Amino acid sequence: MFRLLFIALTNLSPATAHAIDPTPAVVKAMEIIDARGTKLPLTAPLYDGQGRTRSIGDWTNQRTPLVLTFNYMGCPMLCGLQQDGLVRAINDLSLQAGRDFHVITVSIDPEESRKSIQAATERMSSQINANWEVLRGDNHSISAITDAAGFQYLWVEEAQEFAHPTATYILTAQGNVSQYFTALSPEPRDLHFALLEAGNGQIGSIIDQVTLSCLRYDVTSNSYVARDVMQSGGLAIMGGLVVFFAMLWRRERARWR
């Protein structure tokens, strides 16, 4: 397990967790499909730790972006590492969980117990000072949601574990996949801008919105970078300022001679 965790952490592809050798078939089955723009099933029945029927639509109806992860409570290591990394990123944001955005986790294990779900909800919520709801469901609901999100996973019978990647999804208030991160711990800066983008101007300050308009998401670096036009425009502005101050200095120098 430790050898494979090292492989997962050092691999350039999305991290995966499993206790058997990562054969090509297993790795292929766990590739994340880019589903940005896809609307997730908002009414697929899920259940919280108190046994109440819930759905993703319960959170998208609140008109704020939604952070979504797929994990399971019996995961030996990787799910915990991902959740810890996301906690750190959320706590470094100027945006506030529970007000500007919400966080949920859907277990990929259809045998997840109500007790484990409730314990996970309480534990994760305490770490971000806001509600982080952990949900369970049957195979049909789980498959419908993960298939739409492009999240693939595999039950490995001999290891009695799920082989799965890590992905943090950012959903719009309409339930569409706006962005996703495959890092164990998203950079707070990138998470911030992803939430702003998904919020469609409804969260963040005016300065945030102006800054976001100057950025684009680079899939190769998995981060937000300056748009090409802004890079060239910034150089032009800087050059103009240099010329302006040079002329001003020369005029003032001539004036005091």
Summary of the structure (lengths in Angstrom):
residues: 257
radius of gyration: 22.2
end to end distance: 77.9
largest distance: 88.3
contacts: 812
relative contact order: 0.16
helix: 42%
strand: 20%
